[in-house]
Amino acid sequence: MTNSKKPKRSSNAKVGGKEIKQKKQVTNELSLGDAISRLSSRDWRLLIDLYLCRVMPQNVIIETFFLDSPELYYREYESADEEGREQLVLKNRNRAVIKGRRTLRELQIAGLTESTKMIPDEMDKPVHLRKSVRGESWYYLTARGLRVVETKIGAIEESKLSKVELDMERAKKDHIWELGKVYLDLRYNWMVKFPEFVQFQDWDWHPSLTVYSDNQTMEIRPDSVLRIGEQLLYVELDRSTEPVQRSPFYSNQVSIKMKLERYRSVMKLTTNPIQRSGIIAFILPEAVKNTRLENIQKAADDVFKGEQKVFVGRTIGDIIMKLVSIEESSYETP
């Protein structure tokens, strides 16, 4: 009886006839208690912001959470000449990349995050037309990560995410990430760097939160609901994919004006004063000219009969500046 060893099967994938080494999948090596006890305040901030953004690319994570000021790490920065400072800036960036990647790896080992870098459209092309099948690493929370963050922030029941919902949002990743950039701009730019916004430290951001009328007879689902103090903003991220006005020949056609009419109905049929006084904020980050902004504002005036219920701007800062302007004018009115 002879011992014949079966040849080992390669676990590597073949792309275009070439064998590509696959990295071993990260397994949950830590218990939930161990994972949580190792989280620093920076880790918590990263996880919470990832939850609110839904998805985030690795380069943004490193820039936002790990790229601190170079003088914080290098005492010689202040006394260095221009060339020396440039070298320290580069050294500091490399430090941030190493620190960021190490932290992201640890979060994956803890079973709190997962990542993907595959480009499906490239895989779908003929071999000779393919470029790289791997691109930027995009990070998401795992099912464990979702529950941990929701428990940490005390997420309300109706805004909690299922893992299926989160995974399905990958199909519209570009739109979701555009909304994530609005949140990060609000969180780390407008609410931090501008002294006139100190009054707005009490605020919340709720992506994909459904707003109901009384008895849930009607509903609307903004891209996000922003609460600043007692003021609600129903945030709509517009990428010019819907017509502003519906065609008279297609009464069921989706349009901005039809969406505004639905907002009016929901707000009219609610007795909640905060929801009723909410403002609809259209953000158009890709608008080059003012035409679409003006058309949306005109549609809003038609729907709300001149009542100031809709703000339109290119950035979240434009929206907040209008809110500040209204509040200041109300203080000046005798």
C-alpha positions, 0 to 999 in steps of 0.5 A: 500500500503506497502513500500518495499525497494529493497535490496541494490546491492553490488558494490563489486567484487567477486573473488573465491567466496569471496567479495572484496571491491572495491575502489571508482573510482577517479573522476575529481573534479578539473577544468583544470585550477585548476589542472594546477595551483596546479602543482609544478615543481616536478609534471611537471617533473613527468608528462613529464617523464611519458609521455616519458616513457608511463608507470611507476610503483609506486615504481620507481616514488617514488624512482625517484621523492620523495626519496631525500637525508635524510640530506635534511630533518633531520639535525641530519643525519650528526652527527648521528652514523651508527645505527642512520643514518640507522633509518633516512634513513628508516624514510626518505623512509617512508616519500617519500612513503607517499609524493609520494602516496599523490601526485599520488592521487592528480594527479588522482583527477586532472584527469591527471593520472590513474593507474592499479594493476590488474594481468590478468594472475592471474585472468585467473587461477583456483581459487585454483591456484591463488596467488594475483590478484593485484600487483604493481600499474602502472601509465599512463596519461589520455587523459587530461594528454596527452594533458596537457603535449603535450601542455607544451612541445610543442610536434610536431604534428607527435609525438603526441599520441592518448589515444587509442595508449597509451592504446594499448601499455599496451599490450606490457607493458614490452617492453615499460617499458624497453625502459622507463628505458633506458630514465630514466637512460639517464635522471637521471644517464648519463646526470647528474652524469658524468661531461664529458656529460655536453656538451650534455645538449641540447637533446631530447627523442622522443619515437615511432617517425616515420622517413620518406624518402623524399616524404614519399616513405619509413619509419622506426619506431625506438623504440625512436629517441634521439637527442643530439645536431645535432646528431640523434640516432635511438634507438632500444631496442633488447630483443633477440626476432628476429633473426639477420639473416633471413633464406634463405628459408623464405625471408619475415622473420623479422630480425635485418638485414632486419631492418638495410636494411630498415634503409639504404633505408630510410636514403639514400632516404632523403635529410635531412642531420641530418636524413641522418647522424643518427646513429642506436643504438641497446641496449641489456639490457638482453644480458649475452654474447657478441655473439649477440652484435657481430652478430648485429655489423657484420650484420651492417657491411654487410649492411653498407659496413663497414661505422660506422652507428650502435652502439651496447651496453648493456646500453645507456651509452655504446652508448654515450661513443662510441659517445664521443669517435668518437667526441674526435677522430675527434677533434684530427685528424688534 
